[in-house]
Every structure is written in structure tokens, then in C-alpha cells.
């Protein structure tokens, strides 16, 4: 990915994150994810309807990597089935682990394709996806 596009994408999703702000609605499932080695601590709420992710909301304290990754994850997962969400999760983890993956499935999540150069930031990029793993198990 072009470095300028990557920077713009991460900054936009950090400053104006999609899905930011929790809601008072019992139809959502709330999951907390945190990174014990830094400040990242996010509550992520999923609304599942008819076997699809209908909405995702989040709030908490997190670095630019975690916040932007959560925002892009929200955009990518709305309307997805369990199987589609699992494919995104599998490919995202493969990318972060420097294993073969499908770039087309990840779209804007490819912005994290060089996170391996900063191993201490990998956990930040994975944080929102820990909640996705838990939601998939409940779908």
C-alpha cells in the first residue's frame, strides 16, 4: 500500500472513527478487550440479527493503531455473516503473522500489512479482532 494512502487512512480512522460511541440497547453483545502492555482498553458492542453483523459500536481508551483498526474493522464487518467474518479474521491474522493471505478480502485492512516491522504494535492492531473471535463463537 502506498505510504501516503496508509497514513491518510489510519489518521482519518483515528480522528473520525466509524462506530465510535456505545449505545444503551440490550440487543447488543458487549465484549471488553485490553492490552496489558499499554493503555488500550476497548468495549466493543456487536448487534447480530438473522445471522449477520448488523452493527458494531465501540468506546474506550486506545492508541491510534487500535482505534483506527477498530474503525476499519467496523466498516468491513457490517452486514457480514459468520463465515465472511471468519474469512476476514483469518486473512487479517495471516497478514499480521507474515503468512499468505488474500489482499482483496481485507481491502482497507491492508493498511496494517507492515505492522510486523513494529512487533510491539501487533497486539494493538489485533486488539479489536480478539472481540471478533469471541462474537464468531456466539453466532
N, CA, C and O of each residue as an XYZ file, in Angstrom:
556
protein
N       0.842     -1.176      0.000
C       0.000      0.000      0.000
C       0.887      1.239      0.000
O       1.921      1.286      0.666
N       0.468      2.216     -0.744
C       1.191      3.478     -0.818
C       1.295      4.084      0.591
O       0.289      4.189      1.292
N       2.502      4.481      1.005
C       2.681      5.020      2.367
C       1.809      6.237      2.675
O       1.331      6.380      3.801
N       1.597      7.113      1.697
C       0.755      8.294      1.930
C      -0.701      7.895      2.119
O      -1.391      8.450      2.974
N      -1.170      6.942      1.332
C      -2.541      6.451      1.474
C      -2.716      5.765      2.823
O      -3.729      5.956      3.494
N      -1.726      4.967      3.219
C      -1.762      4.293      4.521
C      -1.875      5.314      5.649
O      -2.729      5.189      6.526
N      -1.018      6.310      5.620
C      -1.003      7.344      6.655
C      -2.354      8.067      6.710
O      -2.900      8.291      7.790
N      -2.883      8.428      5.548
C      -4.171      9.120      5.472
C      -5.311      8.253      6.015
O      -6.166      8.732      6.759
N      -5.310      6.992      5.639
C      -6.346      6.054      6.080
C      -6.314      5.869      7.596
O      -7.357      5.912      8.249
N      -5.133      5.665      8.149
C      -5.002      5.464      9.597
C      -5.380      6.729     10.357
O      -6.083      6.662     11.365
N      -4.921      7.868      9.884
C      -5.212      9.124     10.570
C      -6.705      9.439     10.530
O      -7.279      9.835     11.544
N      -7.332      9.269      9.379
C      -8.770      9.542      9.254
C      -9.586      8.648     10.186
O     -10.526      9.116     10.828
N      -9.228      7.362     10.263
C      -9.970      6.427     11.111
C      -9.650      6.600     12.589
O     -10.429      6.175     13.442
N      -8.528      7.211     12.903
C      -8.212      7.523     14.290
C      -8.961      8.787     14.733
O      -9.538      8.824     15.820
N      -8.948      9.811     13.890
C      -9.566     11.082     14.262
C     -11.087     11.064     14.155
O     -11.774     11.756     14.908
N     -11.611     10.278     13.225
C     -13.057     10.207     12.990
C     -13.488      8.746     12.861
O     -13.906      8.315     11.786
N     -13.388      7.988     13.945
C     -13.660      6.550     13.859
C     -15.126      6.203     13.615
O     -16.029      6.780     14.220
N     -15.331      5.270     12.737
C     -16.663      4.736     12.461
C     -17.093      3.862     13.634
O     -16.314      3.046     14.127
N     -18.334      4.037     14.078
C     -18.876      3.198     15.145
C     -18.479      3.628     16.542
O     -18.696      2.888     17.501
N     -17.903      4.806     16.673
C     -17.456      5.252     17.992
C     -18.653      5.692     18.832
O     -19.493      6.468     18.377
N     -18.717      5.196     20.041
C     -19.782      5.528     20.972
C     -20.666      4.328     21.247
O     -21.216      3.725     20.326
N     -20.798      3.988     22.514
C     -21.628      2.852     22.910
C     -23.094      3.261     22.953
O     -23.415      4.449     22.998
N     -23.979      2.272     22.938
C     -25.419      2.530     22.982
C     -26.037      1.745     24.132
O     -25.519      0.705     24.540
N     -27.135      2.251     24.640
C     -27.905      1.538     25.665
C     -28.953      0.709     24.929
O     -30.048      1.193     24.643
N     -28.616     -0.527     24.627
C     -29.503     -1.393     23.855
C     -29.157     -2.839     24.196
O     -28.056     -3.309     23.907
N     -30.098     -3.534     24.809
C     -29.842     -4.905     25.268
C     -29.703     -5.907     24.126
O     -29.358     -7.064     24.368
N     -29.964     -5.491     22.893
C     -29.811     -6.421     21.773
C     -28.360     -6.529     21.311
O     -28.043     -7.347     20.448
N     -27.484     -5.714     21.875
C     -26.050     -5.762     21.560
C     -25.336     -6.681     22.540
O     -25.741     -6.811     23.695
N     -24.278     -7.311     22.070
C     -23.391     -8.116     22.922
C     -22.123     -7.287     23.130
O     -21.475     -6.874     22.168
N     -21.780     -7.052     24.393
C     -20.618     -6.207     24.718
C     -19.439     -7.069     25.131
O     -19.568     -7.971     25.958
N     -18.298     -6.778     24.545
C     -17.064     -7.510     24.849
C     -15.962     -6.489     25.136
O     -15.804     -5.513     24.403
N     -15.209     -6.722     26.196
C     -14.075     -5.856     26.520
C     -12.797     -6.510     26.027
O     -12.591     -7.710     26.204
N     -11.939     -5.706     25.405
C     -10.608     -6.174     25.013
C      -9.610     -5.171     25.549
O      -9.848     -3.964     25.521
N      -8.498     -5.674     26.035
C      -7.475     -4.759     26.529
C      -6.090     -5.323     26.281
O      -5.902     -6.525     26.090
N      -5.143     -4.428     26.291
C      -3.746     -4.768     26.064
C      -3.005     -4.445     27.356
O      -2.851     -3.278     27.718
N      -2.558     -5.465     28.033
C      -1.921     -5.278     29.335
C      -0.594     -4.536     29.255
O      -0.101     -4.048     30.271
N      -0.006     -4.443     28.056
C       1.292     -3.788     27.932
C       1.193     -2.306     27.553
O       2.216     -1.637     27.411
N      -0.036     -1.789     27.389
C      -0.203     -0.366     27.094
C      -1.592      0.092     27.560
O      -2.244     -0.604     28.339
N      -2.035      1.241     27.093
C      -3.292      1.823     27.572
C      -4.540      1.244     26.921
O      -5.647      1.498     27.395
N      -4.394      0.484     25.864
C      -5.553      0.044     25.089
C      -6.551     -0.744     25.928
O      -6.219     -1.773     26.515
N      -7.788     -0.236     25.971
C      -8.872     -0.886     26.701
C     -10.178     -0.470     26.008
O     -10.656      0.650     26.189
N     -10.741     -1.380     25.220
C     -11.922     -1.063     24.426
C     -13.105     -1.953     24.791
O     -12.957     -3.158     24.994
N     -14.267     -1.341     24.871
C     -15.531     -2.072     24.925
C     -16.080     -2.046     23.505
O     -16.231     -0.978     22.911
N     -16.374     -3.215     22.967
C     -16.901     -3.325     21.613
C     -18.243     -4.037     21.690
O     -18.358     -5.113     22.276
N     -19.258     -3.421     21.088
C     -20.616     -3.955     21.118
C     -21.020     -4.406     19.712
O     -20.858     -3.672     18.737
N     -21.546     -5.624     19.632
C     -21.991     -6.193     18.362
C     -23.495     -6.429     18.414
O     -24.034     -6.903     19.414
N     -24.153     -6.090     17.322
C     -25.564     -6.421     17.172
C     -25.661     -7.445     16.040
O     -25.313     -7.160     14.894
N     -26.134     -8.625     16.382
C     -26.264     -9.719     15.422
C     -27.755     -9.915     15.137
O     -28.559    -10.021     16.063
N     -28.116     -9.963     13.866
C     -29.513    -10.176     13.506
C     -29.559    -11.054     12.253
O     -28.869    -10.794     11.267
N     -30.378    -12.085     12.317
C     -30.549    -13.003     11.187
C     -29.211    -13.551     10.680
O     -29.001    -13.688      9.475
N     -28.314    -13.861     11.617
C     -27.037    -14.469     11.263
C     -26.012    -13.532     10.653
O     -25.001    -13.981     10.113
N     -26.265    -12.225     10.735
C     -25.334    -11.235     10.189
C     -25.006    -10.191     11.249
O     -25.787     -9.945     12.168
N     -23.845     -9.591     11.099
C     -23.448     -8.487     11.973
C     -24.160     -7.245     11.460
O     -23.853     -6.739     10.381
N     -25.107     -6.765     12.241
C     -25.916     -5.617     11.827
C     -25.272     -4.294     12.213
O     -25.390     -3.308     11.486
N     -24.588     -4.268     13.364
C     -23.971     -3.032     13.821
C     -22.842     -3.361     14.783
O     -22.844     -4.404     15.437
N     -21.881     -2.456     14.856
C     -20.781     -2.561     15.818
C     -20.526     -1.162     16.355
O     -20.451     -0.199     15.592
N     -20.394     -1.057     17.664
C     -20.097      0.201     18.336
C     -18.909     -0.028     19.263
O     -18.703     -1.146     19.734
N     -18.131      1.005     19.530
C     -17.009      0.845     20.454
C     -16.679      2.145     21.160
O     -17.002      3.237     20.693
N     -16.026      1.990     22.300
C     -15.539      3.140     23.053
C     -14.461      2.656     24.008
O     -14.371      1.467     24.316
N     -13.664      3.576     24.461
C     -12.612      3.250     25.405
C     -11.379      4.076     25.133
O     -11.410      5.030     24.354
N     -10.310      3.707     25.773
C      -9.041      4.401     25.613
C      -8.120      3.501     24.797
O      -7.903      2.340     25.142
N      -7.578      4.052     23.706
C      -6.725      3.235     22.846
C      -5.816      4.121     22.007
O      -6.115      5.288     21.750
N      -4.715      3.546     21.592
C      -3.758      4.242     20.741
C      -4.311      4.390     19.322
O      -5.384      3.879     19.003
N      -3.571      5.086     18.495
C      -4.000      5.327     17.108
C      -4.148      4.027     16.331
O      -5.073      3.895     15.530
N      -3.269      3.077     16.547
C      -3.342      1.801     15.814
C      -4.607      1.045     16.204
O      -5.352      0.606     15.327
N      -4.865      0.884     17.498
C      -6.060      0.152     17.947
C      -7.346      0.851     17.521
O      -8.286      0.204     17.060
N      -7.384      2.168     17.677
C      -8.588      2.912     17.322
C      -8.862      2.827     15.828
O      -9.990      2.555     15.416
N      -7.841      3.057     15.019
C      -8.057      3.012     13.571
C      -8.377      1.600     13.109
O      -9.219      1.424     12.229
N      -7.731      0.592     13.676
C      -8.030     -0.801     13.303
C      -9.465     -1.157     13.667
O     -10.134     -1.875     12.923
N      -9.941     -0.664     14.802
C     -11.322     -0.929     15.206
C     -12.290     -0.253     14.240
O     -13.276     -0.861     13.822
N     -12.017      0.983     13.890
C     -12.875      1.722     12.968
C     -12.960      1.029     11.606
O     -14.048      0.873     11.053
N     -11.829      0.623     11.079
C     -11.819     -0.056      9.777
C     -12.492     -1.419      9.888
O     -13.198     -1.836      8.970
N     -12.280     -2.118     11.003
C     -12.948     -3.400     11.225
C     -14.467     -3.213     11.209
O     -15.185     -4.005     10.598
N     -14.955     -2.164     11.881
C     -16.392     -1.884     11.906
C     -16.906     -1.742     10.478
O     -17.896     -2.376     10.112
N     -16.253     -0.927      9.679
C     -16.666     -0.704      8.299
C     -16.692     -2.003      7.496
O     -17.586     -2.233      6.681
N     -15.705     -2.830      7.742
C     -15.544     -4.067      6.964
C     -16.552     -5.141      7.358
O     -16.934     -5.955      6.517
N     -16.991     -5.164      8.614
C     -17.805     -6.281      9.111
C     -19.317     -6.073      9.066
O     -20.066     -7.049      9.106
N     -19.781     -4.839      8.985
C     -21.227     -4.599      8.965
C     -21.840     -5.348      7.774
O     -21.398     -5.208      6.633
N     -22.866     -6.144      8.074
C     -23.559     -6.901      7.032
C     -22.965     -8.259      6.718
O     -23.475     -8.975      5.856
N     -21.890     -8.624      7.409
C     -21.209     -9.889      7.123
C     -21.801    -11.037      7.936
O     -22.265    -10.854      9.061
N     -21.769    -12.224      7.333
C     -22.187    -13.450      8.007
C     -21.029    -13.963      8.858
O     -19.922    -13.428      8.806
N     -21.294    -14.990      9.629
C     -20.258    -15.629     10.444
C     -19.108    -16.090      9.562
O     -17.944    -15.873      9.901
N     -19.415    -16.719      8.445
C     -18.382    -17.256      7.552
C     -17.552    -16.134      6.931
O     -16.331    -16.244      6.827
N     -18.211    -15.066      6.525
C     -17.490    -13.933      5.942
C     -16.604    -13.258      6.988
O     -15.467    -12.888      6.698
N     -17.121    -13.102      8.190
C     -16.334    -12.512      9.283
C     -15.131    -13.394      9.614
O     -14.040    -12.885      9.872
N     -15.325    -14.703      9.607
C     -14.225    -15.627      9.886
C     -13.145    -15.519      8.812
O     -11.957    -15.562      9.130
N     -13.537    -15.382      7.558
C     -12.566    -15.238      6.467
C     -11.751    -13.955      6.630
O     -10.543    -13.945      6.389
N     -12.409    -12.889      7.035
C     -11.703    -11.629      7.269
C     -10.722    -11.794      8.425
O      -9.564    -11.388      8.322
N     -11.179    -12.385      9.519
C     -10.320    -12.612     10.675
C      -9.116    -13.475     10.308
O      -7.983    -13.131     10.644
N      -9.352    -14.589      9.624
C      -8.263    -15.497      9.251
C      -7.224    -14.803      8.371
O      -6.021    -14.968      8.577
N      -7.685    -14.032      7.397
C      -6.770    -13.347      6.493
C      -6.028    -12.214      7.191
O      -4.851    -11.983      6.910
N      -6.689    -11.515      8.082
C      -6.043    -10.434      8.827
C      -4.933    -10.989      9.723
O      -3.826    -10.452      9.755
N      -5.235    -12.056     10.442
C      -4.218    -12.675     11.299
C      -3.057    -13.216     10.466
O      -1.899    -13.092     10.865
N      -3.357    -13.811      9.319
C      -2.295    -14.320      8.445
C      -1.395    -13.169      7.979
O      -0.171    -13.304      7.961
N      -1.999    -12.049      7.608
C      -1.214    -10.889      7.177
C      -0.291    -10.420      8.295
O       0.895    -10.185      8.063
N      -0.827    -10.281      9.510
C      -0.014     -9.804     10.626
C       1.079    -10.797     11.015
O       2.110    -10.409     11.564
N       0.848    -12.080     10.729
C       1.840    -13.123     11.028
C       2.781    -13.378      9.858
O       3.600    -14.296      9.906
N       2.667    -12.561      8.799
C       3.501    -12.690      7.601
C       3.325    -14.036      6.907
O       4.280    -14.604      6.377
N       2.084    -14.541      6.917
C       1.732    -15.748      6.178
C       0.927    -15.339      4.942
O       0.444    -14.209      4.876
N       0.776    -16.226      3.975
C      -0.023    -15.887      2.790
C      -1.458    -15.538      3.170
O      -2.046    -16.155      4.059
N      -2.015    -14.536      2.482
C      -3.383    -14.090      2.742
C      -3.954    -13.457      1.475
O      -3.219    -13.155      0.535
N      -5.259    -13.262      1.463
C      -5.961    -12.680      0.323
C      -6.151    -11.181      0.550
O      -6.987    -10.777      1.359
N      -5.387    -10.364     -0.152
C      -5.458     -8.910     -0.003
C      -6.831     -8.358     -0.369
O      -7.284     -7.375      0.217
N      -7.485     -8.982     -1.328
C      -8.784     -8.479     -1.775
C      -9.844     -8.584     -0.684
O     -10.730     -7.734     -0.604
N      -9.767     -9.607      0.151
C     -10.731     -9.761      1.243
C     -10.555     -8.648      2.278
O     -11.531     -8.181      2.866
N      -9.319     -8.230      2.494
C      -9.037     -7.269      3.567
C      -9.279     -5.811      3.191
O      -9.555     -4.991      4.067
N      -9.182     -5.480      1.932
C      -9.375     -4.101      1.476
C      -8.582     -3.118      2.343
O      -7.356     -3.217      2.396
N      -9.245     -2.168      3.027
C      -8.538     -1.137      3.801
C      -7.731     -1.700      4.971
O      -6.828     -1.031      5.473
N      -8.040     -2.899      5.404
C      -7.252     -3.502      6.490
C      -5.827     -3.807      6.041
O      -4.962     -4.083      6.873
N      -5.577     -3.760      4.745
C      -4.216     -3.920      4.239
C      -3.299     -2.796      4.719
O      -2.081     -2.884      4.565
N      -3.866     -1.757      5.288
C      -3.062     -0.658      5.829
C      -2.120     -1.138      6.936
O      -1.143     -0.462      7.258
N      -2.412     -2.296      7.511
C      -1.587     -2.841      8.604
C      -0.618     -3.912      8.115
O      -0.077     -4.670      8.919
N      -0.396     -3.982      6.803
C       0.429     -5.049      6.248
C       1.910     -4.947      6.603
O       2.664     -5.894      6.377
N       2.334     -3.821      7.151
C       3.736     -3.680      7.557
C       3.890     -3.586      9.068
O       4.946     -3.187      9.560
N       2.862     -3.943      9.797
C       2.913     -3.848     11.256
C       3.986     -4.789     11.827
O       4.488     -4.569     12.929
N       4.326     -5.828     11.072
C       5.364     -6.757     11.522
C       6.705     -6.046     11.730
O       7.566     -6.550     12.451
N       6.884     -4.892     11.110
C       8.120     -4.133     11.293
C       8.204     -3.508     12.681
O       9.273     -3.084     13.120
N       7.060     -3.456     13.366
C       6.992     -2.943     14.733
C       6.287     -3.994     15.583
O       5.107     -3.834     15.897
N       6.976     -5.052     15.959
C       6.333     -6.168     16.666
C       5.555     -5.758     17.911
O       4.562     -6.401     18.253
N       5.980     -4.714     18.585
C       5.269     -4.275     19.790
C       3.903     -3.661     19.456
O       3.082     -3.485     20.356
N       3.643     -3.332     18.186
C       2.359     -2.755     17.780
C       1.379     -3.803     17.236
O       0.212     -3.499     16.989
N       1.856     -5.025     17.056
C       0.997     -6.088     16.522
C      -0.212     -6.310     17.430
O      -1.330     -6.469     16.939
N      -0.007     -6.323     18.719
C      -1.109     -6.512     19.675
C      -2.129     -5.390     19.537
O      -3.330     -5.628     19.667
N      -1.670     -4.179     19.277
C      -2.578     -3.048     19.091
C      -3.477     -3.275     17.874
O      -4.680     -3.020     17.931
N      -2.900     -3.746     16.794
C      -3.662     -3.986     15.565
C      -4.602     -5.180     15.703
O      -5.633     -5.241     15.033
N      -4.252     -6.121     16.565
C      -5.080     -7.314     16.768
C      -6.198     -7.126     17.796
O      -7.160     -7.895     17.816
N      -6.075     -6.120     18.635
C      -6.993     -5.961     19.762
C      -8.480     -6.031     19.384
O      -9.206     -6.811     19.998
N      -8.960     -5.269     18.423
C     -10.392     -5.367     18.125
C     -10.797     -6.734     17.583
O     -11.941     -7.159     17.745
N      -9.871     -7.406     16.951
C     -10.185     -8.706     16.359
C     -10.299     -9.811     17.404
O     -10.855    -10.874     17.130
N      -9.768     -9.558     18.613
C      -9.986    -10.509     19.708
C     -11.469    -10.573     20.046
O     -12.000    -11.642     20.346
N     -12.135     -9.422     19.996
C     -13.583     -9.415     20.256
C     -14.327    -10.113     19.122
O     -15.325    -10.793     19.362
N     -13.857     -9.952     17.905
C     -14.497    -10.619     16.763
C     -14.449    -12.134     16.930
O     -15.429    -12.822     16.644
N     -13.324    -12.650     17.386
C     -13.199    -14.093     17.600
C     -14.273    -14.582     18.579
O     -14.881    -15.633     18.377
N     -14.491    -13.806     19.635
C     -15.488    -14.166     20.648
C     -16.903    -14.077     20.079
O     -17.747    -14.920     20.384
N     -17.164    -13.075     19.265
C     -18.505    -12.939     18.666
C     -18.785    -14.061     17.687
O     -19.890    -14.604     17.666
N     -17.808    -14.412     16.884
C     -17.996    -15.507     15.927
C     -18.384    -16.786     16.656
O     -19.224    -17.547     16.177
N     -17.773    -17.022     17.810
C     -18.092    -18.224     18.591
C     -19.544    -18.205     19.084
O     -20.120    -19.261     19.344
N     -20.138    -17.012     19.215
C     -21.517    -16.897     19.709
C     -22.547    -16.852     18.586
O     -23.747    -16.957     18.840
N     -22.088    -16.698     17.348
C     -23.030    -16.574     16.221
C     -23.606    -17.918     15.826
O     -24.412    -17.995     14.899
